[in-house]
Amino acid sequence: MMSPQAPWSRPLLRAPLDWWEGRDAFLKDGVLALVLALSAFVPTLSNIGAQIGDLPERPASALSVGLILAQTLPLAARRRWPAGCLAVIAGAFAAHQALGFATTFGSLGLYLALYSAGAHQVRFRRGLAGAVSAGYVVLALVLDRFGSPQGIADYLAFYLTLAAFWLVGSTVRTRRAEEAERRRLAAEVATAAERARIASELHDVVTHHVTAMVVQADAAQFLLTSAPDKVGEGLSAVSDTGRRALTELRYLLGVLEATGESASADPARADQAPALGRLGDLVEQARRSGQPIEFSEQGERRAQSVAVELAAYRVVQEALTNAMKYAAGQATRVLVRHGEERIEIKVTTDGPTASPAAAPAVLKPHSAGGRGLAGLRARARMVDGELEAGPRPEGGFEVHATIPSKPASE
């Protein structure tokens, strides 16, 4: 059963822990070194520590105190200078053992120094390991010369203990390197995905509006000789299309400059965002380019998430772009059906099966650098939707998309 203090004790403890985690590594290691140094002089901890040699015990002296401090205080630099830290501590430990001073808790500093060297030493790792091993052999010979009762098996067992701490640190280092590599690869994947998304957005915006402007300009040129009084109307359509393109590009650049929730939370950008409610403007723009379009909506339109709204808008935009490029003047029907669980979009263009309206869209789906309809399929998959595009049996072309409904309030 949870104690009454649990609800408030966790946040109370979390604050100092968060503060401690944010401190500099040198400060943390300095505190560790100081605690270990002070613990070395606690009598109840005197039997805990690293010991090899079993030489006759000498009484404590100023020299022994200095060697104890040399085995503990250098740990303050265990992450900044792991090799130097290990050299000082190992040398002090060897002298402490060779002179026969009593074991102290501070001798555990050797284990921590070995772990730190294995975990944090970057260069000359093999050389450092070889130097430490050679130093240990020298210590074993010195202890044996001074009359240590230890045998080869004892020295080997202690050496394996020291090696185990190095290997633990080395394992931690390897795992950290692997985790850093995974994060780097994940960042590269995210960057590539973001670049692809930006390229897709630019393609959708630029291709649609430029196609409309080309069609409108061609129509205005034709009207110069056939109906001069309507040229102004055609040029006005070109101008309006250009302004719409600039508006969408400004919105896109604003979203790219924004971070986090600010992109969708900005009311000014939200008013400019391509959405289901702006499909009427999209259809009207295509009509002014000379494309006969029948537009209808079924069901109750509800505010959807930004991703769903944008995906639905881009499907209609790309389908109308293809219609103006490959089936100019052919009857086009746009149907948007709002359901409880999904949004269904169907854009149908009349025309013979072998007409340019069908052939380029089917036979050359990657004619625009791998984007267009291929990009729409990827966009639909991002919101768990599906998109199918292809020629109709009776002639013409059809784009059919199904996008799961995700209300903005969810």
N, C-alpha and C positions, 0 to 999 in steps of 0.2 A: 504493500500500500504506500502510495506516495506521501511523503511528509508535507505538512502545511508550508514549510519553508521553501519547498522546491520551486513554486512559481516565481518567487522573487529572487531566490538565491542564484539561479542560473544567469540572469542578466547582470546581477551584482558581481559575479565572478568573471563574466565575459568581458566586462569593461577593462579590468587590469590585464587580462590575457591579451586583448586586442592591442592595448598600449605596449605591452612587452614585445609582441610580435612585430610591431612597427619600429622597434629600436635597432640601432646599428649593430652589425654582427660583432664588431670589436668590443662594444659595451657588454653584450651578452656573454662573450667568451671571457671578458675580464671578470665579470661577476662569478662565472663558473670557476675560474682559476683562483679567485680569492676565497670562495667557499671551500674548495678542495684544500687550499693551503691552511686555512683555519682548522679544518677537520683533521688535518694531520697531527695536530697537537691535542686532540681529544683522547684521553686515556682509553675510553671504552671502545674506540675504533682502532687501537694500535695493532690488534691482531689481524686486521683486514688489510691486505695489500699484496703487491707482487714481491716475491722473494726467491732468490736462487743462490746457492753457495753454502748456506748453513755454517758460516765461519763463527768462531767464538765472538760473542757479542761485546761491543765496546760501549762505554757509557756515553751519554749524549754530551755534545759540546757545541761550541759556536760553529765549527765546521759542519757538524751534522745538521744543524738548523739551516745553514746556508745551502747544503745539498738538498734538503727537503723543499726549501723555497724554489730552488732551481728545477725541481721536478714538477712544480705546480704552476708557478706564476707565468712561465712562458706559454701556457695554454691560452693566454689572452690573444696570442697571435696565431692560433692554430689554423684558422682559415685564411688569414692574410699571408702568412709565411709558414706553411706546414712543414717544409723541409727543415728550415732553421729551428722551428719549435721542436721537432723530433730530435735533431742533433743535440740541442742543449739538454733536453730532458733525458735522452738516452745516455749521454755522457755523465750527467749527474747521478742517474740510477746506477751506472756501472761503478762509479767511484764510491757511492754509498754502499754497494754490495761488497766491493773489494776491501773496503776499510772495516767491514763487519759491524756497521751501525744497525740498531734495531729496526725492524720493519715498521713502517708507518702507513697510514691511510693515503698519504700523499704519493706513494709509489704507484698508485693507480693512474697517475698522470701519464705513465709510459703507455698504458693501454689506450688512453684517449688520444695521445699523440700519434700512435700507430694508426688508429682509425682515421684521424684527421688527415694524415698523409695519404692514406689510401683513397679517401673521398675527395680531397681538394687539391692535391699536388697535380700540376698540369704537365710540366716538363721534367725530363730525366727521371721518370718513374722507375725504370728498371735499374738505372744507376744508383738511385737512392736505396732501393730494396737490396741491391748487392752490397752497398756500403754498410747498411745496417746489419746484414747477415755476417759480413766479415768482422764487424765490430763485436758481434755476439760471440763469434768463434774466439776472438782475442780475449774477451771477458771470461769465457769458459776455461781457457788455458791459464789465465791469471788466477782464477779461483782454485783451479786444481793445483797450481804451484803453491798457493797459500795454504794448502791442506784441506780443501773442501771434501767432505765425504760423498758428494754427489757423483753419480756415475753417468756414463754416456746416455743411458735411457732417460735419466732425469733432465739432463741438458736438452735432449731432443724433444721431450714432452713440453718443456717450457718454451722452446723455440716454436713448436707447433701452435702453442697458445698465442704467442706474439704474432705469428703469421695469420692466425684466424682473425685477429682484430684488423690487420691490414686488408685481408680479403673481404671482410664485412664492409669496410669503407670503400673498397674498390667496387663492390657490388652496388652500393648506393650510388656511387659516381656513374656507373654504367646505366643504371635505371634513370637517373636524372638526365643523362645525355639522350637516352631513348625518348623520354618524355618531351624534352626540348625539341627533338627532331620531329616528333608527332605534331607538336604545336606549330612548328615551322611549316610542315606539309599542309596542315589544316588551314593555316593562314594563306598559303599559296593557292589552295583549292578555293577558299572563300574569295580571294582576290580575282582569280580567273572567272568564277561565277559572277562576281560583280561586274567585271569587264564585259562578259557576255550579256548581262542584263542591260547595261548601259548601251551596248551596241544594238541590242534588240529595240530598246526604246527609241534611239535615234533613227533606226531604220524605219520603224512604224511611223514616226512623226514626219520625217523628211520625205520618205517615199510617197506617202499619201498626199501631202500638200503639194509637193512638186509635180506629181502626176496630175492633180487637179488643175494646177496653174498652167501646165503644158496644154492640157485639153482645152481650157478656157482661152488661152492665148491663140491656139489654132482656130478656135471658133470665131474669135474676134477678127482674126485675119481674113477668114472666109466672109465675115459680114461686111468687110470693107467694100466689097464689090456687089454683094447681093442685097444687103440691107444696112446701108451706112448709118441710118438713124438708130440702130441697135448696138452699134459698136461701143458706145459709152457704157451700156449695161454690161457688156462682156468684159470691158476693162475694169469696171467696178467689181465684178466677180473675182477677177485676178487679184485686185487689191485686197479685197476681203479675205481671200484665201491666204495671201501673204501675211496679213495681220494675225490670222488664226495660227499660222505656223510659228510666228514669233511668240505668240502667247504660250503655246504649248512648249516651245523650246525654253522660254523663261521659267515656266513651271518645272520642267525637267532639270534645268540647271539649279534651280532653288532646292529641289529635293536632293540632288547630288551634293550640294554644299551643306545641307542640314545633316545632323546626326541624331541618332536615337529616335525618340518620339516627336522631336520638334518638327520633323518633316510633315507628319500627318496632323499635328496639333495646331499648326499655323492656320488660322481662318482664311487668310488671304490666299494661301496656296490651295486650301481645300476648295475654294470657289473656282479655281482655275483647273483643278484636277480632272482628267478624263474620267467620266463616270456614266452609269446607265442613264441618268437624267439628261445627259447632253447628247444622246444618240440622235435626237431630232435635229440638232444643229449639224451633226455629221451628215445626216441624210440630205438636209437642205443644201449643204455645200455641194454634195455630189449632183443634186438636181440642177444646180446653177451651172454645173459643168456640162450639162446636156444629157445626163444619164437619167432615163425614166425609172423612177424607184417608187415602189409601193411599200410603205412602212406601217406595221401594225404591232401592237403589244397586247398580250393576253395575261390576265391575272393581275393581282395587286403588287405593284412595285414597292419593295421595301429597301431601306438603306442597308447596303452590304459592306463587308470589310473592304479596305482599300485595294487589296490584292484581287478580290473577286470583281469589284467594279472596274478596275483597270483591265483585267483579263477580258471581260465581256466587251468592253469598249474597243479594245484592240482587235478582237475577232471581227467585229463589224467593220472597223476601219480597214483592215487588211483585205477583207472580202470585197468591199466597195472599191478599193484601190485596184485589185485585180480585174474587177468588172470594167472600170474605166480604161484600164490599159489594154485588155484583151477582148472586151466585148462592148466597145463604145457604142452607145445608142440602143443596146439590147435591153429589153424589159428586165428589171431586177426587183426581186421581192425580199424584204427583210422582215422576219418574224421573230419576236422576242417573247417567250412564254415564261412568266414568273410562277413558279410552283412553290410549294411548302418546303421541299427538300432540294430542289435544283432549279437552275435557270437554263432554259433551252434556247439556243440561238440557231436560226436557219436562214442562210442567205442563198437565194437561188437566182441564177442568171439564165435567160433563154438563149437559144442558139443551137445550131447543128453540132453534133458530137465532134466532128472534125474541125470545128471552127477554131480560130485563134483564141477564143475565150476559154476553151478547154485545154488545148494542146500545151501551151506554155506552162500552165499551172500544174499539169500532171506530169509532163515529160521533163520539165526543168524546175523542180521544186527548189533547187539550190542556185538558181540563176542570179540571185542577189546575195551572193556570199554566204549561202547556207542559212539565210534567214527567211523572212516572209512566212509562208505556211508552215515550214519546218519550225521556225521560231514560235509560231502560235501553238503548235502541238506541245512544245516544251513548256510554254507559259501555262497552258491548260493543265498539264501534268503537275505543275507546281502547286496548283490549288485543288489537286485531286480530281481534275476534270478530264474530259476526252474531247478530241476533235477529229473529225473525218472530213476529207475533201476529195472530190473526184468528179468525173463527168457523169451526167444523168443519162439513163437509157434513151429517153426521148429527145436528148439534145441539151446542150447547155452545161452548166457547171453548178455544183452545190457545195456549200460549206456548212457543216452541221456540228455544233459544239454543245456539250452538256457540262455545266459547271455546278458543283454542289453549292447550295445556298448557305452563306455564313453571315447572318445579320451582324451589323456593326456593334450591336449591344452585347454580343456574346464575348 
